[in-house]
Amino acid sequence: MFGMDDPSKVVDQIRSYIAESRLELAEVMAQELSTHLLNSKRDKDLDQVLVLVLREWTLVLFMREQWKDAHSAAVRLAKARKIQMRRIRASGDIEALSNAIQLEVEDLIIHGRIESSRGRLGASRKKFSSAIKLDPYHIEARVSKIGSRWRIKGNLKGAKSDVLDLLKTLEKSDGVERIGGVLGMRISNSPFVSTDRILEILNGCTDSSLGLPNIIIEKSQKFKQKISTEIAAIESGERESNARLAAAIDSLTPSVDYHSYSAN
């Protein structure tokens, strides 16, 4: 295979093909490199490359909707990642560990979506729950967990606690903001999620035909309205598009009109 003497360059090429939507070629290259590394004696550096290429292989199989193969690749990725994580923890490199954990969260979410596409609700929920355990503020993981039940079961019966957890998590956000022209929400340093994606799930949570208790439907409706109000305020220029700046400004707004107070 061309470039096998420098596997990291092959990984870069695979990523380029994925970005260019040349998915079939990306899949072939990812499979060849993964198979080569899995069957080769590896040192620490090659173990790291193995994780990288398995991640790309899983992604491209997911994008091509090859669910069975994607699941197999994700399982191999999990095993390789476990070895890598053990080494990073032993090194004491806090920054490297933090970055590796965030990548693991994204891996788990992709694996959860693969399981969801295979119709395996229990397996998909387990992956999303593992992602949430690593990053409790990850909105997409919570949204995907609810979406998986909706997709597989066709309803949201039994999703009460998941919806409540999502709403509690969203409440910790500074609110809607615009980043790169996209409206969305985030918490702390966790990934930004578009309001379209969040509202897609909240629309289901407010649909009485999907089996959620009325109190959950009402709570979901209130938060849905809150998001819509903040979007309208940003679009009209009444609210800062940077939610953190808007929250800071709100915190500086006096709760008492001191001019009126002193005049009385």
N, C-alpha and C positions, 0 to 999 in steps of 0.2 A: 504493500500500500504506500502510495506517495506520501512522504513526510513522516513516515513511521519512526525515523531516526530522531525526530523532534515532535513527540505527541502533542505537546502544548500548542504548537502551531496548527495542528490538525483540529484541535478543539476550537481555536479561533476561526478557522475556515468553516467549521460546522455552524458556528454562531452566525457567521456572515450569510451563509446559505439560508438559515432560518429567517434572518432579517429580510432577505430578498424573496422569501416565500418559495424557495427552491427546496421544498420539504422532502421530496423523494430522494434527492441527492444527499441532503443532510442526514436522512435516516440511514442510508447505505453506509456513509462514512462513519457515523456514530456507532453503528452495529459492528463494523469491521474493527474500529479502534477498541471498542469495549471488549469484544471477543479476544482480540490480540492481548490486551492487558490482563484480562481475567485468566488467560492461559499462560501468562509469563511470570517469571520471578520478578517481584517488585520491591523497590526500596521506598523510602518515605515520600520522595518526590513523585514517583510513579503511582503510588497509592492516592496522592492528591489529584493527579491527572485523571485517574480512574473515576474518582468521585465527580469531577467536572464533566467528563464525557458521558457518564451514566445519567447525569442530570439533564444534559442536552438530549440524549437518546429518549429518556422518559418524556421530555417535553414534546419532542417532534412526533412521537407515537401518539401522545395525547392529542396534539393538534390534528393529526391525520385520522383520529378516531379509531385507532387500532387498539381497542381496550384490553384484550387479553395480553398482547405483547407489551403494552404500556404497563400493565400490572406487573408482569415479570421483570421488566426493567426497573420499576420502582422498588421492587423487593430487593434486587441486586444493589440498587443505590443505597437502600437503607443499611444493608450489611457493610458496604464499603464506607459509608458515612460514619457508622458506629466506630470503626477502627480509627478513622481520622479524628473524630471527636475525643476519643480516648487519648490520643497523642497531644491534641491541643490542650486538653485539661491538664495533662502531665507537665506541659511546658510552662504553665502559669501565665501565659499571654492572655490577659483579660480582654484586650481589644479583638484579638483573633477569635477568642471564644464567643464574644458577643456577635461578631459577624457570622460565625459558623452557625450559631443558634438561629439567627434570623433566616439564613438560607435553609436550615432544617425546617423551620416553620413553613416556608414557601413550598418545600418538597412535600411536606405532609398535606398541604392544601391541594396540591396537584394530585397526589395519590388519593385523597378523599374524593376528588372529582372523578377520577378514574373509576373508583369503586361505585360511585353514584351512577355513572354511565353504564356500569355492569349490572345495575339493579340491586346492589348489595348495600342495603341501608345500614345494617349494623356495622359493617366494615368501614363504610364512609364516615359514619358518626364517630367511630373510634379514632380515625385519622384527624378529623376536625377537632375533636376533643383534645388530642395530643398537641395539636398546634396551639390551641387556646391555653393549655397548661403552660406552654413555653412563653406565650405572649398573650396575656389576658386582655390586652387592649387591641388586639388584631380584629378589626371590624369585619373584614372579608371572611375570616374563618368562621365567625358567628353567623354571618349572613348565609354562607355556603352550607352550614350545618342545617339551618332551617330549610333552605332551598332543596337540599337533598331529600328530605322527607316529603316535601311537596311534590317533587319530581317523581319519586318512586311510588308513593302511596296515593298521590292525587288529592291529598288533603293535609291538614295540619293538626289532626287529632294526635294528642300526646306531645305537642310541641310547646305547651304552656311555659315550662321552665326555660326552654331555649329562647323563646320570644322575650320573656322577662329579663333574661340575662343580656340579650341584645339591647333592649331599651335602656337598661342600667349602664351598659357600656357606652352607648351613644350619648347619654347624659353627661358623661365625663369629658366629652369633646367640647372645644370652645365654640363649636357650631359650624355652620356651612362656610366654606371659603372657596375662592377661585384660585387654582394653581394651573398655570399653562393653558388658560382658557377653559379649564374643566372645573365644574362645581362639584365639591365633595366634602368629606369629613375625615378627620384623623384624630388620634389621641397620642399626645407625646410624640415619640419618634416612630410610632407604628405606621404602616403604610396607609397612604391616602386612598380612599374609596369614593367613587363617584356617587352623587346623590341619585342618579338614575338607577344604579345598582341597589342602593339602599331602599329607595322607594318601590322598586320592583318587588322586594320581599315584604315591605310594609303594606303594600297593596293586598298581598295575600293574607297578611295578618289582620286586615280590616274587613276581609270577606267572610261574612257570617256563614256562608255555605261550606267553608273549609273546616269547621268543627272546633274552633277555639272558643273558650268561655267568653261571655259578653264583656267581663271586666278587662280581659286581655285585649279584646277588640277595641274597647274604648281607650285604653292606654296607648295602643298602637295608633289610633286615629289622632289622638292629641299630639303625639310626636310627629306624625306625618304632617299635620297642620303646621307645627313649629318649623319643620324643615322648609315647607312651602313658603311660609312667611319670611324666613331668612333669605331664601332664594330671591323672592320678590324685592326685598330690601336691598340686596346686592345689585340686582338688575336695575333698580331705580336710582342707585347711587346713595341711598339713605344709610347704608351699612358698609363698613370697610370690607373689601373682598378678602383681606387677611383676617381670619377669625381670631387669631391670637392678639392682633392689634386692636380689633373691635372689642374683645373682652377686656383688654387693658384700659381702653378708653371708657368703657362702661363702668369699670371699677373706680375710675376717677370722677365720675359724674356724681355730684352731691345728691344725697337723698332728700335734703331740705333746701328749699329756695331761700338762701340767707338774705337776699335783698328784700324779699317780701316779709321775711321774719323781722328784720330790723326796722321795717317801716311801720310795724304794728305797735 
